[in-house]
Amino acid sequence: MQPPTEKNGQQSLSLKELAEVLVKHYGHHEGLFEASFLLNLAVGTVGPVPEQQFPGAVFSIQGVGLVRKDNEGPNTVNAAKVNPSTKRRAVARTLTAHKPPSKIK
């Protein structure tokens, strides 16, 4: 992942870079993901004074998340590439999954 782009003292991430950060944050190790945004829309009359009010709309961002995808696109990240599972974790999961049941006395 590239370092964040800085312009006028502000740092920003591309949509693909944001998806990489979220995949690592949520601990995904396999699958295709894209960043998603939960938007709100409010419509009504807007303007600074009653004489200058017109129909308008306001969008707000309520949240940011991940969406699992079936196909790769320009902003899709492969979790296996950007956040590979460590060999140690994979071995521990395998051993735990194949643990024989304890004997009842």
Secondary structure, 3 states (H helix, E strand, C coil): CCCCEEECCEEECCHHHHHHHHHHHHCCCCCEEEEEEEEEEEEEEECCCHHHCEEEEEEEEEEEEEEEECCCCCCCEEHHHHCCCCHHHHHHHHHHHCCCCCCCC
